[in-house]
Every structure is written in structure tokens, then in C-alpha cells.
Amino acid sequence: MIYNLNTSRLNELLINLQEITDLKFSLHDLKAHELYTVNKRSAFCNLICDTQDGYSHCYGSDLQAINKLEGKTSPYQYRCHAGLIDTAIPITENGQLIAVILFGQLLDDSPIDEQWQKTKKLCQWYTDQSRLQEAFYKLPQLSQRNIRAAYEIVNACVSEVRLEKIVEFDNLPDSQRLQSFINAHYASHLSLDEISYEMAISKSKLCKIAREIDKNMTVGKLITQKRIEAAKKKLIESDMPIREISEIVGIPDFNYFTKVFKRATGSTPSEYRNHFSEQTVYPEE
């Protein structure tokens, strides 16, 4: 749970940092589900993740890095399964790890030919090696000093938005507090018990607050509503695989996600994406 973190403000700050560095930053829960991301994947990582095995390797690499942070407060820098440099930055609350920022998809400033040879061995399974090599040589290269500087800036961003969120959240009406909490945590596993504990509000009162928003509303419906809203946005604005979107918005069971999405919108996720793709009007050249 990222209770005292203004994720919108953090996203804004990381976008500014990305404009300068062109690095990819993403916020993850402890199960490695991506809550939001700044910047798209590199062309190299897209090639890897477009394959089923590659995506599984990437997810496993992220999860392994996040697990390494348990009980730590300092960042963990590592080479991913494909040989790229990534850094995992812990976000803690009351001494507990609650989320992780990952940034990287880059190389260090050692000879790039040597780095490619190592990646080539790790990615022998990839069929089009020449295409993979071409994308590899376009990855950014940073010195260790610059990587460290990026980490320090991210830490400062987290500190700022945490203090800001504590004041802002406590001053909201109960209905807005509940909606704000769901907006920040919909991608994680949420239950009435967990929300009650995190917000220090009884379960019966939470149900009452939901009915105040709408007489037929429940806390569960509010969560599902937000997840579908987030999924619709990602379907329209990205080319991310639908199965990945279902995990990112907090519904890891793909079949259930499809069922819930169709019940809410009248269309399957693929139909919804195709409809909006067909509606896109491109300017004449």
C-alpha cells in the first residue's frame, strides 16, 4: 500500500526527470505489477517483451530485484536477464517496504561491444539477433556517477510528495478520502479488511461512505470501476498487450478481466481497442 504517497505528483516529477535523462521510470507494487510508468519501453525491451518467454523473463527479473530489497533502504543495482542495467529504489513506510521504483534499460560506459557479447549469450533464444543487436546499440549509456545522481533525485522526489500527501489526504472529506485511496492503490490486491486497516475506518462506515457516493455503490464496485477506467485508458493510449494491462490494473486473471470489462463496457478489451483505433483520424500529409 502506498498510503502517504501522492503518485500523481511523483509521476509529474519523474516525467520532468525523464525529459532530461530519457530514462524509463516505473512504480511497482511488491508483486512486480507496474502501477504506472514514465516513458515507453526501449526498442530493445519491446523486442524481448513481445515474445511470451521474454515477457516472463522480464517480469521474473523485476520480481527478483524487488525481493532483494526486503529489509533494505538503499537501492539495488543489477543486470537484468538480458544484461541491461536496472536500479530498484525502495519506498518504505514505518520501516516496511511498500513499493519500488525501477529505472534503467541502459548500459554503463564500458565498451558497448563487450556488453553486447554478454547480452548475446543471455539472449541466444531470440531468433533475430541482428535486429536485437541494432536495438541494443541504441540504448543509453551512463556512468555510475550519473546513475547515482538519478537515484538521489528520485529519492528527493519521493520525500517531497510523501509529506505533501499526508497533509492533503487528512484534510479530505471521507468520500474523497476513499476514492483517493482507491485511485492510488487500485492496481494492488484490495479487500475491505485491508482498506479498513489502512484508512483506520470501520468496514461498516466504509460501506456507508460508498453508498453516500451512490446509493447502489459498494467499495468493491468502486475498485472495479477504477480498474476498468484505467484499463480503457491504457487500451486506447498504448500498444501494451491486453494480458499485461489486466495485471497492471489489478485483475491478474485474464479471463475474469475480459468478463468484467465486457460487463462494464459492452465490449471485450480487444473490441474496445479496435473500435478506438478505427476512430482515430490521422492528418493528411
C-alpha positions in Angstrom: 0.0 0.0 0.0 1.3 3.4 -0.9 -0.8 5.3 1.6 1.1 8.5 2.1 2.4 9.0 -1.4 1.0 11.4 -4.0 1.5 9.2 -7.1 0.2 11.9 -9.4 2.8 14.4 -8.2 5.5 11.8 -8.2 4.6 10.9 -11.8 4.9 14.6 -12.7 8.3 14.9 -11.1 9.6 11.8 -12.8 8.3 12.9 -16.2 10.5 16.1 -15.7 13.4 13.9 -14.9 12.8 11.7 -17.9 12.8 14.7 -20.1 16.4 15.3 -19.1 17.7 11.8 -18.9 15.4 9.8 -21.3 15.4 7.0 -18.8 12.3 4.8 -18.1 10.9 5.1 -14.6 8.2 2.8 -13.3 6.4 2.4 -10.0 5.7 -1.2 -8.9 3.9 -3.0 -6.1 5.7 -5.8 -4.2 4.4 -8.4 -6.7 6.2 -6.5 -9.5 2.9 -5.3 -11.0 3.5 -1.9 -12.7 1.3 0.8 -11.2 2.4 3.4 -13.6 5.3 4.2 -15.9 7.1 7.2 -17.3 8.3 6.8 -20.8 7.8 3.7 -23.0 10.0 0.7 -23.1 13.2 0.9 -25.2 13.0 -0.7 -28.6 15.3 -3.4 -27.3 13.0 -4.3 -24.4 10.0 -4.2 -26.7 11.6 -6.8 -28.9 12.2 -9.0 -25.8 8.7 -8.5 -24.2 6.9 -9.1 -27.5 7.7 -12.8 -27.0 6.0 -14.8 -24.3 9.3 -16.2 -22.9 10.9 -12.7 -23.0 8.0 -11.1 -21.1 8.1 -13.9 -18.4 11.9 -13.4 -18.0 11.4 -9.6 -17.6 8.7 -10.0 -15.1 10.7 -12.5 -13.2 13.8 -10.3 -13.2 11.8 -7.4 -11.8 10.3 -9.6 -9.1 13.7 -10.9 -8.1 15.0 -7.4 -7.8 12.1 -6.3 -5.6 12.5 -9.3 -3.3 16.2 -8.3 -2.9 15.0 -5.0 -1.3 13.2 -6.6 1.6 14.6 -5.1 4.8 16.8 -2.6 2.9 16.7 1.2 2.5 19.4 1.6 -0.2 18.9 1.0 -3.9 19.8 -2.3 -5.6 21.6 -2.0 -8.9 21.7 -5.1 -11.1 21.9 -6.5 -14.6 18.6 -7.9 -15.8 18.1 -11.2 -17.5 19.1 -9.6 -20.8 22.2 -7.9 -19.5 20.9 -4.3 -19.2 21.5 -2.2 -16.1 18.5 -1.5 -13.9 18.2 0.0 -10.4 15.5 -0.8 -7.9 14.7 2.0 -5.4 12.8 1.1 -2.2 9.9 3.2 -1.0 9.3 2.4 2.7 6.7 3.4 5.3 7.3 2.9 9.0 10.3 0.7 8.1 8.3 -1.5 5.8 8.8 -1.8 2.1 5.6 -0.7 0.4 6.6 -0.1 -3.3 9.6 0.1 -5.6 10.7 2.5 -8.3 12.6 0.8 -11.1 14.6 2.7 -13.6 17.1 1.7 -16.2 17.0 -0.2 -19.5 20.5 1.2 -20.0 24.2 0.3 -20.3 27.2 1.6 -18.4 30.1 3.4 -20.0 32.2 0.4 -20.5 32.9 -0.7 -24.2 29.5 -1.4 -25.8 30.9 -4.3 -27.9 31.8 -6.2 -24.7 28.4 -5.6 -23.2 26.7 -6.8 -26.4 28.7 -10.1 -26.3 27.4 -10.8 -22.8 23.8 -9.9 -23.8 24.1 -12.1 -26.9 24.9 -15.1 -24.8 22.0 -14.4 -22.4 19.6 -13.9 -25.3 20.6 -16.8 -27.6 17.0 -17.9 -27.7 16.0 -14.7 -29.6 15.6 -15.6 -33.3 16.5 -12.3 -35.0 19.9 -11.5 -33.4 20.8 -8.7 -36.0 17.6 -6.8 -35.1 18.2 -7.3 -31.4 21.8 -6.0 -31.8 20.7 -2.9 -33.7 18.3 -2.0 -30.9 20.9 -2.8 -28.2 23.4 -0.3 -29.7 20.7 2.5 -29.4 20.4 2.0 -25.6 21.6 4.9 -23.5 25.0 4.6 -21.7 25.5 6.3 -18.3 28.4 6.4 -15.9 28.0 5.1 -12.4 28.1 8.7 -11.2 25.1 9.6 -13.4 23.2 6.6 -12.3 23.8 7.5 -8.7 22.7 11.1 -9.4 19.4 9.9 -10.9 18.8 7.8 -7.7 19.4 10.8 -5.4 16.9 12.9 -7.4 14.2 10.2 -7.3 14.7 9.9 -3.5 14.2 13.6 -3.2 11.0 13.4 -5.3 9.6 10.6 -3.1 10.3 12.6 0.1 8.6 15.7 -1.2 5.4 14.0 -2.4 5.1 11.9 0.8 4.9 14.9 3.1 2.5 16.7 0.7 0.2 13.7 0.6 0.0 13.3 4.3 -1.4 16.8 4.7 -3.7 16.7 1.7 -5.2 13.3 2.4 -6.0 14.0 6.1 -8.0 17.2 5.0 -10.3 15.5 2.5 -14.0 14.5 3.2 -14.5 10.8 3.8 -15.9 10.1 0.4 -12.9 11.8 -1.3 -10.5 10.0 1.0 -11.9 6.7 0.0 -11.9 7.5 -3.7 -8.4 9.0 -3.4 -7.2 5.8 -1.6 -8.7 3.6 -4.3 -7.2 5.7 -7.1 -3.7 5.3 -5.5 -4.0 1.6 -4.8 -6.4 0.0 -7.4 -3.6 -1.9 -9.0 -2.8 -3.8 -5.8 -4.9 -6.5 -4.2 -7.6 -4.7 -2.2 -10.0 -6.1 0.3 -12.5 -4.4 2.6 -10.4 -5.5 5.6 -7.2 -4.0 4.1 -8.8 -0.7 3.3 -10.4 -0.5 6.7 -7.0 -1.1 8.4 -5.0 1.3 6.1 -7.6 4.1 6.4 -8.4 3.5 10.1 -12.1 3.4 9.2 -14.5 0.6 10.2 -15.8 -1.7 7.4 -19.4 -0.7 8.1 -18.5 3.0 7.8 -16.7 2.4 4.6 -19.8 0.7 3.1 -21.8 3.7 4.3 -19.4 6.1 2.6 -19.7 4.1 -0.7 -23.5 4.4 -0.5 -23.1 8.2 0.0 -21.3 8.4 -3.3 -24.1 6.5 -5.0 -27.0 4.6 -3.3 -26.2 1.4 -5.2 -22.5 1.7 -4.8 -20.2 -0.7 -2.8 -16.5 -0.5 -2.1 -15.9 -3.4 -4.4 -17.8 -1.6 -7.3 -15.7 1.5 -6.7 -12.5 -0.6 -7.1 -13.7 -2.3 -10.2 -14.9 1.0 -11.7 -11.4 2.5 -11.3 -9.7 -0.6 -12.7 -11.9 -0.6 -15.8 -11.3 3.1 -16.2 -7.6 2.6 -16.0 -7.7 -0.3 -18.4 -9.7 1.7 -21.0 -7.1 4.5 -20.9 -4.2 2.0 -21.4 -6.1 0.2 -24.2 -6.5 3.5 -26.1 -3.2 5.2 -25.4 -0.8 2.3 -25.6 0.0 -0.8 -27.6 0.6 -2.8 -24.4 -0.5 -6.4 -24.6 -4.0 -6.8 -23.1 -2.9 -9.6 -20.8 -0.3 -7.2 -19.4 -2.9 -4.5 -18.9 -5.1 -6.8 -16.9 -2.3 -7.4 -14.5 -1.3 -3.8 -14.3 -4.8 -2.7 -13.3 -5.1 -5.3 -10.6 -7.0 -8.1 -12.3 -4.3 -10.8 -13.0 -6.9 -13.4 -14.0 -7.1 -12.6 -17.8 -10.4 -14.5 -18.4 -12.0 -12.7 -15.4 -10.7 -9.4 -16.6 -12.3 -9.9 -20.0 -15.6 -10.9 -18.4 -15.6 -7.9 -16.1 -14.6 -5.5 -18.8 -17.3 -6.7 -21.2 -19.9 -6.4 -18.4 -18.9 -2.8 -17.8 -18.4 -1.6 -21.4 -20.4 -4.0 -23.6 -17.2 -4.9 -25.5 -14.2 -7.2 -24.9 -10.9 -5.4 -24.4 -9.7 -6.2 -27.9 -13.0 -5.0 -29.4 -12.8 -1.8 -27.4 -9.2 -1.2 -28.6 -10.0 -1.9 -32.2 -13.0 0.4 -32.1 -11.0 3.4 -30.9 -8.2 2.5 -33.4 -10.7 2.7 -36.2 -12.0 6.0 -35.0 -8.5 7.6 -35.0 -8.2 10.3 -37.7 -4.7 11.0 -38.9 -3.8 14.4 -40.5 -3.3 14.4 -44.2 0.4 14.6 -45.3 
